[in-house]
Amino acid sequence: MNELLFHYLKTKPEPYESGEKLFWDDDHISEGMLEAHLDQEFEGATRNFVFVFRSVKWIASLRNQTNPKLIDLGCGPGIYAQQFHLNGFKVTGIDFSRRSIQYAKDEAKRLGFAIDYRCMNYLALDYEEEFDVATLIYCDYGVLPPDDRKELLKRVKKALKPGGMFIFDAFTPVNYENFKEERKTAYRDNGFWTASPHVLIQTNVRYESDTFLEQYLVLTEHDLKRYNIWNQAFTQEILTQELNDAGFRKLEVYANVAGDPFTPQSDTICIVAHK
């Protein structure tokens, strides 16, 4: 274990190098993620509910039709999906976390909402001209490596009906102006990554092309795990190129998924891409 720890500490990972696989489905981590989604005072997993309501109203205003079909990618416990349902959409929610999907299904049953939730990887979408709108909300786009982004765009475009919209957001370089490359170490009796006593070593790294890594090494008495959390900051020009390469031609640009105007000071960017 010491050799592996030293390797992790002295070696800078390649961009988008993976860490622990499927950690969002770990029993302990997924429980913490669900709590984070549902905490209205914490925006680490889902934006505050006031913003969610405003965002859904704006997205609904973009479709002048009865009961448009929407697929919410990375839907988590269904916070956005429920609001889309209440605003007239016929909703499918996709997420890789079994715990979040089960919570979403239970809530839909309790409330009597006809929402189709599926536990799956959205990179494995296999729909064809099924949806009027696809959403990927809270900057998940930049978490994906470049090849996965290409795959996602290909599959989303295939899933959309002619004239359909892909609505997503991403961080801009403004969001990372105060990003500090550093390493911090702390001992904890328990925490987000594990319920066991552990040493947590967090390392923040900035790469070229506005790619950023937050790495967490979790050292327990008998184990060592590495979690690499990647993201990328995007300019309007880079996103336009990626979407054009995928065959999306008409693009609208906003500051966020509530439709606010985009400015050079915006720390996020929202794209409405038309098929």
Contacts in CASP RR format, 6 or more apart in sequence:
PFRMAT RR
TARGET T0000
AUTHOR 0000-0000-0000
METHOD contacts of the structure
MODEL  1
MNELLFHYLKTKPEPYESGEKLFWDDDHISEGMLEAHLDQEFEGATRNFV
FVFRSVKWIASLRNQTNPKLIDLGCGPGIYAQQFHLNGFKVTGIDFSRRS
IQYAKDEAKRLGFAIDYRCMNYLALDYEEEFDVATLIYCDYGVLPPDDRK
ELLKRVKKALKPGGMFIFDAFTPVNYENFKEERKTAYRDNGFWTASPHVL
IQTNVRYESDTFLEQYLVLTEHDLKRYNIWNQAFTQEILTQELNDAGFRK
LEVYANVAGDPFTPQSDTICIVAHK
1 219 0 8 1.000
1 223 0 8 1.000
1 224 0 8 1.000
4 224 0 8 1.000
5 217 0 8 1.000
5 219 0 8 1.000
5 224 0 8 1.000
8 215 0 8 1.000
8 217 0 8 1.000
8 224 0 8 1.000
8 226 0 8 1.000
9 201 0 8 1.000
9 217 0 8 1.000
12 205 0 8 1.000
13 205 0 8 1.000
13 213 0 8 1.000
13 215 0 8 1.000
13 228 0 8 1.000
15 145 0 8 1.000
15 207 0 8 1.000
15 209 0 8 1.000
15 211 0 8 1.000
15 230 0 8 1.000
16 145 0 8 1.000
16 146 0 8 1.000
16 211 0 8 1.000
16 230 0 8 1.000
17 228 0 8 1.000
18 228 0 8 1.000
19 226 0 8 1.000
19 227 0 8 1.000
19 228 0 8 1.000
20 225 0 8 1.000
20 226 0 8 1.000
20 227 0 8 1.000
22 96 0 8 1.000
23 29 0 8 1.000
23 227 0 8 1.000
24 30 0 8 1.000
24 33 0 8 1.000
24 96 0 8 1.000
24 97 0 8 1.000
25 96 0 8 1.000
25 97 0 8 1.000
25 98 0 8 1.000
25 99 0 8 1.000
27 99 0 8 1.000
28 193 0 8 1.000
28 194 0 8 1.000
28 195 0 8 1.000
29 192 0 8 1.000
29 193 0 8 1.000
30 97 0 8 1.000
30 98 0 8 1.000
30 99 0 8 1.000
30 100 0 8 1.000
31 99 0 8 1.000
32 192 0 8 1.000
33 45 0 8 1.000
33 97 0 8 1.000
33 99 0 8 1.000
33 100 0 8 1.000
34 77 0 8 1.000
34 97 0 8 1.000
34 99 0 8 1.000
34 100 0 8 1.000
34 103 0 8 1.000
36 42 0 8 1.000
36 44 0 8 1.000
36 45 0 8 1.000
36 46 0 8 1.000
37 45 0 8 1.000
37 46 0 8 1.000
37 76 0 8 1.000
37 77 0 8 1.000
37 79 0 8 1.000
37 100 0 8 1.000
38 46 0 8 1.000
38 77 0 8 1.000
38 79 0 8 1.000
39 45 0 8 1.000
40 48 0 8 1.000
40 49 0 8 1.000
41 48 0 8 1.000
45 138 0 8 1.000
46 52 0 8 1.000
46 76 0 8 1.000
46 79 0 8 1.000
46 80 0 8 1.000
46 138 0 8 1.000
47 55 0 8 1.000
47 138 0 8 1.000
49 79 0 8 1.000
51 258 0 8 1.000
52 79 0 8 1.000
52 80 0 8 1.000
52 83 0 8 1.000
53 83 0 8 1.000
54 258 0 8 1.000
55 80 0 8 1.000
55 137 0 8 1.000
55 256 0 8 1.000
55 257 0 8 1.000
55 258 0 8 1.000
56 80 0 8 1.000
56 83 0 8 1.000
56 84 0 8 1.000
56 87 0 8 1.000
57 87 0 8 1.000
58 257 0 8 1.000
58 258 0 8 1.000
58 259 0 8 1.000
59 84 0 8 1.000
59 133 0 8 1.000
59 135 0 8 1.000
59 167 0 8 1.000
59 257 0 8 1.000
60 84 0 8 1.000
60 87 0 8 1.000
60 88 0 8 1.000
60 89 0 8 1.000
62 133 0 8 1.000
62 165 0 8 1.000
62 167 0 8 1.000
62 272 0 8 1.000
63 132 0 8 1.000
63 133 0 8 1.000
63 165 0 8 1.000
65 132 0 8 1.000
67 88 0 8 1.000
67 89 0 8 1.000
67 90 0 8 1.000
68 88 0 8 1.000
68 89 0 8 1.000
68 90 0 8 1.000
68 132 0 8 1.000
68 133 0 8 1.000
69 89 0 8 1.000
69 90 0 8 1.000
69 92 0 8 1.000
69 130 0 8 1.000
69 131 0 8 1.000
69 132 0 8 1.000
69 133 0 8 1.000
69 161 0 8 1.000
70 84 0 8 1.000
70 89 0 8 1.000
70 90 0 8 1.000
70 91 0 8 1.000
70 92 0 8 1.000
70 131 0 8 1.000
70 132 0 8 1.000
70 133 0 8 1.000
70 134 0 8 1.000
70 135 0 8 1.000
71 91 0 8 1.000
71 92 0 8 1.000
71 93 0 8 1.000
71 94 0 8 1.000
71 125 0 8 1.000
71 127 0 8 1.000
71 130 0 8 1.000
71 131 0 8 1.000
71 133 0 8 1.000
71 134 0 8 1.000
71 135 0 8 1.000
71 159 0 8 1.000
72 78 0 8 1.000
72 80 0 8 1.000
72 81 0 8 1.000
72 84 0 8 1.000
72 91 0 8 1.000
72 92 0 8 1.000
72 93 0 8 1.000
72 94 0 8 1.000
72 135 0 8 1.000
72 137 0 8 1.000
73 93 0 8 1.000
73 94 0 8 1.000
73 122 0 8 1.000
73 125 0 8 1.000
73 134 0 8 1.000
73 135 0 8 1.000
73 136 0 8 1.000
73 140 0 8 1.000
73 156 0 8 1.000
74 93 0 8 1.000
74 94 0 8 1.000
74 95 0 8 1.000
74 96 0 8 1.000
74 122 0 8 1.000
74 136 0 8 1.000
74 137 0 8 1.000
74 140 0 8 1.000
75 81 0 8 1.000
75 93 0 8 1.000
75 94 0 8 1.000
75 95 0 8 1.000
75 100 0 8 1.000
75 101 0 8 1.000
75 104 0 8 1.000
75 117 0 8 1.000
76 95 0 8 1.000
76 97 0 8 1.000
76 100 0 8 1.000
76 101 0 8 1.000
76 104 0 8 1.000
77 100 0 8 1.000
77 103 0 8 1.000
77 104 0 8 1.000
77 107 0 8 1.000
78 93 0 8 1.000
78 100 0 8 1.000
78 103 0 8 1.000
78 104 0 8 1.000
78 107 0 8 1.000
78 115 0 8 1.000
78 117 0 8 1.000
80 135 0 8 1.000
80 137 0 8 1.000
81 91 0 8 1.000
81 93 0 8 1.000
81 104 0 8 1.000
81 115 0 8 1.000
81 117 0 8 1.000
82 107 0 8 1.000
82 108 0 8 1.000
82 111 0 8 1.000
82 113 0 8 1.000
82 115 0 8 1.000
84 91 0 8 1.000
84 135 0 8 1.000
85 91 0 8 1.000
85 113 0 8 1.000
85 114 0 8 1.000
85 115 0 8 1.000
89 133 0 8 1.000
90 114 0 8 1.000
91 115 0 8 1.000
91 116 0 8 1.000
92 115 0 8 1.000
92 116 0 8 1.000
92 117 0 8 1.000
92 118 0 8 1.000
92 131 0 8 1.000
93 104 0 8 1.000
93 115 0 8 1.000
93 116 0 8 1.000
93 117 0 8 1.000
93 118 0 8 1.000
94 117 0 8 1.000
94 118 0 8 1.000
94 120 0 8 1.000
94 122 0 8 1.000
94 125 0 8 1.000
95 101 0 8 1.000
95 104 0 8 1.000
95 117 0 8 1.000
95 119 0 8 1.000
96 119 0 8 1.000
96 120 0 8 1.000
96 121 0 8 1.000
96 122 0 8 1.000
97 119 0 8 1.000
98 119 0 8 1.000
101 117 0 8 1.000
101 118 0 8 1.000
101 119 0 8 1.000
104 115 0 8 1.000
104 117 0 8 1.000
105 117 0 8 1.000
107 113 0 8 1.000
108 114 0 8 1.000
108 115 0 8 1.000
108 117 0 8 1.000
122 136 0 8 1.000
122 152 0 8 1.000
122 155 0 8 1.000
123 148 0 8 1.000
123 151 0 8 1.000
123 152 0 8 1.000
123 155 0 8 1.000
124 155 0 8 1.000
125 155 0 8 1.000
125 156 0 8 1.000
125 158 0 8 1.000
125 159 0 8 1.000
126 155 0 8 1.000
127 158 0 8 1.000
127 159 0 8 1.000
128 158 0 8 1.000
128 159 0 8 1.000
129 158 0 8 1.000
129 159 0 8 1.000
129 160 0 8 1.000
129 161 0 8 1.000
129 162 0 8 1.000
130 159 0 8 1.000
130 160 0 8 1.000
130 161 0 8 1.000
131 159 0 8 1.000
131 160 0 8 1.000
131 161 0 8 1.000
131 164 0 8 1.000
132 160 0 8 1.000
132 161 0 8 1.000
132 163 0 8 1.000
132 164 0 8 1.000
132 165 0 8 1.000
133 160 0 8 1.000
133 164 0 8 1.000
133 165 0 8 1.000
133 166 0 8 1.000
133 167 0 8 1.000
134 156 0 8 1.000
134 159 0 8 1.000
134 160 0 8 1.000
134 165 0 8 1.000
134 166 0 8 1.000
134 167 0 8 1.000
135 166 0 8 1.000
135 167 0 8 1.000
135 168 0 8 1.000
135 257 0 8 1.000
136 152 0 8 1.000
136 166 0 8 1.000
136 167 0 8 1.000
136 168 0 8 1.000
136 169 0 8 1.000
137 167 0 8 1.000
137 168 0 8 1.000
137 169 0 8 1.000
137 257 0 8 1.000
138 169 0 8 1.000
139 169 0 8 1.000
139 170 0 8 1.000
139 171 0 8 1.000
139 231 0 8 1.000
139 268 0 8 1.000
140 168 0 8 1.000
141 149 0 8 1.000
141 152 0 8 1.000
141 168 0 8 1.000
141 169 0 8 1.000
141 170 0 8 1.000
141 234 0 8 1.000
142 149 0 8 1.000
142 170 0 8 1.000
142 171 0 8 1.000
142 230 0 8 1.000
142 231 0 8 1.000
142 232 0 8 1.000
142 234 0 8 1.000
143 229 0 8 1.000
143 230 0 8 1.000
143 231 0 8 1.000
144 152 0 8 1.000
145 230 0 8 1.000
149 242 0 8 1.000
150 242 0 8 1.000
150 245 0 8 1.000
150 246 0 8 1.000
153 166 0 8 1.000
153 242 0 8 1.000
153 243 0 8 1.000
153 246 0 8 1.000
153 247 0 8 1.000
153 248 0 8 1.000
154 246 0 8 1.000
156 166 0 8 1.000
157 166 0 8 1.000
157 246 0 8 1.000
157 247 0 8 1.000
157 248 0 8 1.000
157 275 0 8 1.000
160 166 0 8 1.000
160 275 0 8 1.000
161 275 0 8 1.000
162 275 0 8 1.000
163 274 0 8 1.000
163 275 0 8 1.000
164 274 0 8 1.000
164 275 0 8 1.000
165 272 0 8 1.000
165 273 0 8 1.000
165 274 0 8 1.000
165 275 0 8 1.000
166 248 0 8 1.000
166 271 0 8 1.000
166 272 0 8 1.000
166 273 0 8 1.000
166 275 0 8 1.000
167 257 0 8 1.000
167 270 0 8 1.000
167 271 0 8 1.000
167 272 0 8 1.000
167 273 0 8 1.000
168 257 0 8 1.000
168 270 0 8 1.000
168 271 0 8 1.000
168 273 0 8 1.000
169 256 0 8 1.000
169 257 0 8 1.000
169 268 0 8 1.000
169 269 0 8 1.000
169 270 0 8 1.000
169 271 0 8 1.000
170 232 0 8 1.000
170 233 0 8 1.000
170 234 0 8 1.000
170 239 0 8 1.000
170 268 0 8 1.000
170 269 0 8 1.000
170 271 0 8 1.000
171 231 0 8 1.000
171 232 0 8 1.000
171 233 0 8 1.000
171 234 0 8 1.000
171 267 0 8 1.000
171 268 0 8 1.000
171 269 0 8 1.000
172 233 0 8 1.000
172 234 0 8 1.000
172 235 0 8 1.000
172 266 0 8 1.000
172 267 0 8 1.000
172 268 0 8 1.000
172 269 0 8 1.000
173 210 0 8 1.000
173 233 0 8 1.000
173 235 0 8 1.000
174 264 0 8 1.000
174 265 0 8 1.000
174 266 0 8 1.000
174 267 0 8 1.000
175 233 0 8 1.000
175 267 0 8 1.000
175 268 0 8 1.000
176 206 0 8 1.000
176 210 0 8 1.000
176 212 0 8 1.000
176 233 0 8 1.000
179 204 0 8 1.000
179 206 0 8 1.000
179 212 0 8 1.000
180 204 0 8 1.000
181 204 0 8 1.000
181 205 0 8 1.000
181 206 0 8 1.000
182 203 0 8 1.000
182 204 0 8 1.000
183 201 0 8 1.000
183 202 0 8 1.000
183 203 0 8 1.000
183 204 0 8 1.000
184 201 0 8 1.000
184 202 0 8 1.000
185 199 0 8 1.000
185 200 0 8 1.000
185 201 0 8 1.000
185 202 0 8 1.000
186 199 0 8 1.000
186 200 0 8 1.000
187 197 0 8 1.000
187 198 0 8 1.000
187 199 0 8 1.000
187 200 0 8 1.000
188 197 0 8 1.000
188 198 0 8 1.000
188 199 0 8 1.000
188 200 0 8 1.000
189 197 0 8 1.000
190 196 0 8 1.000
190 197 0 8 1.000
190 198 0 8 1.000
191 198 0 8 1.000
193 200 0 8 1.000
193 216 0 8 1.000
193 218 0 8 1.000
193 225 0 8 1.000
193 227 0 8 1.000
194 218 0 8 1.000
194 220 0 8 1.000
194 225 0 8 1.000
196 220 0 8 1.000
196 221 0 8 1.000
197 220 0 8 1.000
197 221 0 8 1.000
198 218 0 8 1.000
198 219 0 8 1.000
198 220 0 8 1.000
199 218 0 8 1.000
199 219 0 8 1.000
200 216 0 8 1.000
200 217 0 8 1.000
200 218 0 8 1.000
200 219 0 8 1.000
201 216 0 8 1.000
201 217 0 8 1.000
201 219 0 8 1.000
202 214 0 8 1.000
202 215 0 8 1.000
202 216 0 8 1.000
202 217 0 8 1.000
203 213 0 8 1.000
203 214 0 8 1.000
203 215 0 8 1.000
203 217 0 8 1.000
204 212 0 8 1.000
204 213 0 8 1.000
204 214 0 8 1.000
204 215 0 8 1.000
205 212 0 8 1.000
205 213 0 8 1.000
205 215 0 8 1.000
206 212 0 8 1.000
207 213 0 8 1.000
209 232 0 8 1.000
210 232 0 8 1.000
210 233 0 8 1.000
210 234 0 8 1.000
211 230 0 8 1.000
211 231 0 8 1.000
211 232 0 8 1.000
212 230 0 8 1.000
212 231 0 8 1.000
212 232 0 8 1.000
212 233 0 8 1.000
213 228 0 8 1.000
213 229 0 8 1.000
213 230 0 8 1.000
214 229 0 8 1.000
215 226 0 8 1.000
215 227 0 8 1.000
215 228 0 8 1.000
215 229 0 8 1.000
216 226 0 8 1.000
216 227 0 8 1.000
216 229 0 8 1.000
217 224 0 8 1.000
217 225 0 8 1.000
217 226 0 8 1.000
217 227 0 8 1.000
218 224 0 8 1.000
218 225 0 8 1.000
218 226 0 8 1.000
218 227 0 8 1.000
234 269 0 8 1.000
236 253 0 8 1.000
236 262 0 8 1.000
236 269 0 8 1.000
239 251 0 8 1.000
239 269 0 8 1.000
239 271 0 8 1.000
240 251 0 8 1.000
243 251 0 8 1.000
243 271 0 8 1.000
243 273 0 8 1.000
248 273 0 8 1.000
248 274 0 8 1.000
248 275 0 8 1.000
249 274 0 8 1.000
250 273 0 8 1.000
250 274 0 8 1.000
251 271 0 8 1.000
251 272 0 8 1.000
251 273 0 8 1.000
251 274 0 8 1.000
252 271 0 8 1.000
252 272 0 8 1.000
252 274 0 8 1.000
253 262 0 8 1.000
253 269 0 8 1.000
253 270 0 8 1.000
253 271 0 8 1.000
253 272 0 8 1.000
254 260 0 8 1.000
254 261 0 8 1.000
254 262 0 8 1.000
254 269 0 8 1.000
254 270 0 8 1.000
254 271 0 8 1.000
254 272 0 8 1.000
255 261 0 8 1.000
255 262 0 8 1.000
255 263 0 8 1.000
255 266 0 8 1.000
255 268 0 8 1.000
255 269 0 8 1.000
255 270 0 8 1.000
256 266 0 8 1.000
256 268 0 8 1.000
256 270 0 8 1.000
257 270 0 8 1.000
259 270 0 8 1.000
260 266 0 8 1.000
262 269 0 8 1.000
262 270 0 8 1.000
END
